[in-house]
Amino acid sequence: MFNEIIVLGGGAIGSVYAAKLAARRPVTLIARPAHAEAIARGGLRIIGREPATHALRAATAVEAIAADALILLTTKVNDSRRAIAPLVDKLRGDTVILCVQNGLGSEDIVKEEVAGRCLVLRAITQFGAIFQQPGVVDFTAAGATLLEPSPRSAEIAALLGESGLNGRVSENIRAEIWRKLIFNCVINPITAIVGSEVGGIADPRLDPVKQLVIDECLRVAAADGVTFDLDFLPTITEVFGTARTIASMRQDLLKGKPTEIEHMNGAVAALGRRFGMACPVNTALVALVKGMEARGVAQ
């Protein structure tokens, strides 16, 4: 039984996880000052799928870590080191850090930073949300939270399950990471470039570029030992065609923030280079999105 739950990263997804966990357990959400102050004043307001206002503790930093604490890292991968570094000297052997993040190898960044001081696990979320304003988050999509196996994963999955976060232990987390990565490599940059909601990815006029991205990702995944019996092109249309949410990459561009493009399409291209495989389409998408970041361009 975890004595303390800390959600490290009070963006859209972190806020939804904190709100749902706080309905059953004491939770501390670590967030930016404006968001933390708004929650302290009037609670965390969730709109969308499950409208409610949740009372929970919000802070801007972790002052101490109790025995047997669970830390959910929900920051962008770009922010992982900056978020974890101040905690390193506070970590205990019974602390567990669960990286609920995008991309390839996000957990490796954290493992390098904590240097064996505690257990670090990877998870994949299928939830979607949009940060509306300090104190208010739009909960747009529900799904599952998939965890890699470990001696404590079943306990974490049960905690997430009882909180409505559908925790499951996956026996093939690498395949799940790659599955979500391929979805992200298609949906995030393309909808950011064309300026659409996630559902806009179903536009058949985009099929040729979507297929090129998919094909490159599948070749690199196969070289990495992961294969799929799945036709990603129609699956993306079927699963995401009605989604009203805004992909995280477009949200970042609209706010003038750095995106996770280097940890999505950039990670595929980098791994492809290690295997001697060119990935010109993913490389081009990285260049386009980085150019949009540099110019402050967002649709």
Number of C-alpha atoms within 10 A of each C-alpha: 10 16 13 17 22 21 25 28 23 27 22 23 25 22 30 24 21 29 26 19 23 19 15 11 17 15 24 24 30 26 23 16 14 13 23 21 17 17 24 16 11 13 20 26 21 24 17 13 12 11 12 13 16 17 18 21 18 25 20 18 16 16 9 10 19 15 14 16 20 23 21 24 26 26 25 20 26 16 13 21 15 12 21 21 13 13 16 14 12 14 20 16 12 15 21 23 25 25 25 23 22 24 25 21 15 20 23 14 14 23 18 10 17 20 9 11 17 16 18 18 22 23 26 25 23 14 18 20 25 23 20 13 13 19 22 20 23 23 22 17 15 15 13 16 21 25 26 21 17 13 8 13 21 16 15 20 19 15 19 19 16 14 19 16 23 19 25 21 19 17 12 13 17 16 16 19 22 23 20 17 22 25 20 20 25 25 25 26 25 23 21 25 18 14 15 18 20 22 21 21 24 22 10 11 9 13 15 11 13 22 14 15 22 20 17 21 27 19 17 25 21 11 16 14 10 17 15 12 5 9 9 19 18 13 13 18 18 13 11 19 17 14 19 15 19 23 23 25 24 26 18 16 22 16 11 16 14 19 23 24 23 21 22 26 30 22 21 27 25 20 20 20 13 12 12 11 15 16 23 13 19 26 18 14 20 23 15 15 26 19 12 19 18 13 10 14 15 19 12
